[in-house]
Amino acid sequence: MMMPERRSGAAWQDSIVFVSRDQEESDLASLALFAAGIGHRVFWRHGWQIATAADDAASAEAEIIACLEENQRPPPVAPDSFTPIFRAMNLVISGGLCLAYAITGPWQDHSPFFAAASAQASAIAQGEWYRAVTALCLHADSVHLISNAGIGLIILYFYFHTLGNGLGLFALIASAAAANLINACLHGGSHDSVGFSTALFAGIGILSSFQFQRHRVYGRFGWWMPLMAACALLAMLGGEGKQTDFGAHLGGLLIGLVTGYALSWRKIFGLRKSFAAQSVLFGLAVVLTAVCWRLALGR
């Protein structure tokens, strides 16, 4: 079945100046010729073709090339096909926090677990750095635990599905521990804190900057968008409650943002799809946590 011809101009000697199977591209080329006052006809013959008079062929081709280059569409972004082999790490983390609470109980003055493993600023200043990790596993009471474990189920689902279990867990613990260390150093004295919320805000920061860096949909504002989104979440989730450690939340968020940018680098980004790298990093995260608890309990 022949397609109807679209004509502009009077008489000509056929000279084909454009061929494409993309009708939108053909329409754009025809519009460019029309704007330039070059007579032409558009017809279908094994694709959309544009013909002009032989004398106009060179200028017509130049007009079409210039128009298509100016309106060149960016290539479609290939969908990210990454999916972790084990897809329930968020359940493992939340379940692990509940198990730890069943062992340690709530925060009490004479609790050996809290005395040895909370993020006590004075103890950290004296070299007990491992408290920055062990404090993530402790919770002041059941409400504190349920809040962190419940929110963690949602945030960590997307987090581990984005980064993978090994890279994600190692980056999460390292970022949260760094935030606890900095927070303790800044407060000093008798400041003390516990809870996994620092890690959750580190995860939010990592996800925010990592996703924006990979897609860069906001042009020159791309560097600021992760910070704005993460600060909005901090305002909603991180500043309420009498015993809320806002400094730890803010530290986790900011360090998470920096970590997310670093994880977006090409070589580190490629580790997501490496089973060996994910396995090694997962093992390092587990060993680091176990060593910190061993140092805390002195066994």
C-alpha positions in Angstrom: 0.0 0.0 0.0 1.5 3.4 -1.1 1.5 6.2 1.4 0.2 9.6 0.2 2.8 12.1 -0.9 3.3 15.4 0.8 4.4 18.1 -1.7 5.8 21.6 -1.5 7.1 23.6 -4.5 6.3 23.4 -8.2 8.2 21.1 -10.6 11.5 19.4 -10.0 13.9 16.7 -11.2 14.0 14.0 -8.5 17.1 13.9 -6.4 16.8 11.9 -3.1 18.3 13.9 -0.3 17.0 12.0 2.8 15.9 8.5 3.7 14.7 7.3 7.1 12.2 4.8 8.6 11.5 7.3 11.5 8.5 9.4 10.5 9.2 11.9 13.3 12.7 12.4 11.9 11.3 12.7 8.4 8.8 15.3 9.4 11.6 17.3 11.1 13.7 17.2 7.9 10.7 18.3 5.8 10.0 21.2 8.2 13.6 22.3 7.9 13.3 22.4 4.1 10.0 24.2 4.2 11.4 26.8 6.5 14.4 27.3 4.1 12.0 27.7 1.2 13.3 24.6 -0.6 10.7 22.8 -2.7 10.5 19.0 -2.0 8.2 16.0 -1.7 8.0 13.3 0.9 7.0 9.8 0.0 7.2 6.2 1.3 9.3 3.7 -0.6 11.1 1.2 1.7 11.3 4.1 4.2 10.4 7.8 4.2 12.2 9.6 1.4 12.6 13.3 0.6 13.3 14.4 -3.0 14.2 17.9 -4.2 15.1 19.4 -7.5 18.7 18.5 -8.5 19.8 22.1 -8.2 18.6 22.3 -4.6 20.0 18.9 -3.5 23.2 20.2 -1.9 21.6 23.0 0.1 18.7 20.7 1.1 21.1 18.1 2.5 23.0 20.8 4.4 19.7 22.1 5.9 18.6 18.6 6.9 21.9 17.7 8.5 22.1 21.0 10.5 18.5 20.6 11.6 18.9 17.0 12.8 22.2 17.8 14.6 20.5 20.6 16.4 17.6 18.5 17.5 19.5 15.3 18.1 17.9 13.3 20.8 20.1 11.7 23.5 20.4 8.0 23.3 17.9 6.2 25.6 19.4 5.2 29.0 19.6 1.4 29.3 17.7 0.2 32.3 19.8 -1.0 35.2 19.4 -4.8 35.3 21.2 -5.2 38.6 19.5 -7.4 41.2 21.2 -8.9 44.3 21.3 -12.7 44.5 19.8 -12.6 48.0 16.9 -10.1 48.1 15.9 -10.1 51.8 18.9 -8.5 53.4 16.6 -5.8 54.9 14.7 -8.6 56.8 18.0 -10.0 58.0 19.2 -6.6 59.4 15.9 -5.7 61.0 15.7 -9.3 62.5 19.3 -9.0 63.7 18.5 -5.7 65.5 15.5 -7.4 67.3 17.7 -10.4 68.2 20.4 -8.1 69.6 17.7 -6.2 71.7 16.4 -9.5 73.1 20.0 -10.2 74.3 21.0 -6.8 75.6 17.6 -5.4 76.7 16.8 -1.7 77.1 19.3 1.0 78.2 19.9 0.7 81.9 22.5 2.3 84.1 24.1 -1.0 85.1 23.8 -2.9 81.9 27.2 -4.4 80.9 26.3 -4.3 77.2 25.6 -0.5 77.2 28.5 0.2 79.5 30.9 -1.6 77.2 29.4 -0.9 73.7 27.6 2.5 73.6 29.1 5.4 71.7 30.4 7.1 74.8 32.4 10.1 73.8 35.0 10.0 76.6 35.6 6.2 76.0 36.0 6.8 72.2 38.4 9.6 72.9 40.5 7.2 74.9 40.9 4.8 72.0 37.8 2.6 72.2 36.9 3.3 68.5 35.0 0.0 68.2 32.1 1.6 70.1 31.2 3.5 67.0 30.2 0.2 65.4 28.7 -1.7 68.4 26.5 1.3 69.4 24.6 0.7 66.1 23.3 -2.6 67.5 21.9 -1.2 70.7 18.6 0.5 71.4 17.3 2.5 74.3 13.9 0.8 74.5 11.4 -1.1 72.5 9.9 2.0 70.9 13.4 3.0 69.7 13.9 -0.5 68.3 10.6 -0.8 66.5 11.0 2.6 64.9 14.5 1.8 63.5 13.6 -1.8 62.5 10.4 -0.8 60.9 11.8 2.1 58.9 14.8 0.0 58.1 12.6 -2.6 56.4 11.6 0.0 53.8 14.7 2.0 53.4 17.1 -1.0 53.3 15.0 -2.8 50.8 15.7 -0.2 48.2 19.2 0.3 49.5 20.4 -3.2 49.1 18.6 -3.7 45.8 20.6 -0.7 44.5 24.1 -1.5 45.9 24.0 -5.2 46.6 24.4 -6.9 49.9 28.2 -6.8 50.3 29.0 -3.4 49.0 25.9 -2.0 50.6 26.5 -3.5 54.1 30.2 -2.5 54.1 29.4 1.1 53.0 26.5 1.4 55.5 28.6 0.2 58.5 31.6 2.3 57.6 29.6 5.5 57.0 27.6 5.1 60.2 30.7 4.3 62.3 32.5 7.4 60.9 29.4 9.5 61.8 29.4 8.2 65.3 33.1 8.9 65.7 32.8 12.4 64.4 29.7 13.0 66.6 31.5 11.8 69.7 34.6 13.9 69.0 32.4 17.0 68.4 30.4 16.6 71.6 33.1 15.2 73.9 32.6 14.9 77.6 29.8 12.6 78.9 27.9 12.5 75.6 26.5 9.0 74.9 24.3 7.5 72.1 23.0 4.2 70.7 20.8 3.1 67.9 20.8 2.1 64.2 19.2 5.3 63.1 22.6 6.8 62.3 23.1 3.9 59.8 19.6 4.6 58.3 20.4 8.2 57.7 23.7 7.2 56.2 21.8 4.8 53.9 19.4 7.7 52.9 22.4 9.9 52.1 24.1 7.2 50.0 20.9 6.4 48.1 20.2 10.1 47.4 23.6 11.0 46.0 24.2 7.7 44.3 20.9 7.7 42.3 21.3 11.3 41.3 24.9 10.9 40.2 24.0 7.8 38.1 21.2 9.6 36.2 22.1 13.3 36.4 18.6 14.5 35.5 19.0 18.0 37.0 21.9 19.4 34.9 24.0 21.9 36.8 21.8 21.6 39.8 22.6 17.9 40.1 25.1 18.3 42.9 22.6 20.2 45.1 19.5 18.0 44.6 20.8 15.1 46.7 21.5 17.4 49.6 18.1 19.1 49.3 16.2 15.8 49.2 18.2 14.3 52.1 17.8 17.4 54.3 14.1 17.2 53.7 14.1 13.6 55.0 16.2 14.7 57.9 13.7 17.4 58.8 10.9 14.9 58.7 12.5 11.9 60.4 15.6 12.9 62.3 14.8 15.8 64.6 11.9 14.5 66.8 12.0 12.9 70.2 13.5 13.9 73.5 16.4 11.5 73.3 17.0 12.0 69.5 20.7 12.5 68.7 20.4 15.0 65.9 24.1 15.3 65.5 24.5 11.6 64.8 21.6 11.7 62.3 23.1 14.7 60.5 26.6 13.2 60.5 25.2 9.9 59.1 23.3 11.8 56.4 26.3 14.0 55.3 28.8 11.2 55.3 26.3 9.0 53.4 26.0 11.7 50.7 29.8 11.8 50.3 29.9 8.0 50.2 27.2 7.9 47.6 29.2 10.2 45.3 32.2 7.9 45.8 30.2 4.8 45.0 29.1 6.4 41.7 32.6 6.3 40.4 32.9 4.0 37.5 35.4 1.4 39.0 33.5 1.2 42.3 30.1 1.2 40.6 31.3 -1.9 38.6 31.8 -3.9 41.8 28.0 -4.2 42.2 27.8 -6.9 39.6 30.9 -8.8 40.8 29.9 -11.8 42.9 33.4 -12.1 44.3 33.6 -8.4 45.3 30.2 -8.5 46.9 31.1 -11.7 48.9 34.4 -10.3 50.1 32.9 -7.0 51.2 30.0 -8.8 52.9 32.6 -10.9 54.8 34.6 -7.9 55.8 31.5 -6.1 57.1 30.5 -9.2 59.2 34.1 -9.7 60.5 34.4 -6.0 61.4 31.2 -6.1 63.4 32.2 -9.3 65.2 35.7 -8.0 66.0 34.2 -4.8 67.4 31.9 -6.7 69.7 34.7 -9.0 70.8 36.8 -5.9 71.7 33.9 -4.4 73.5 33.1 -7.4 75.6 36.7 -8.3 76.2 36.5 -11.9 75.1 
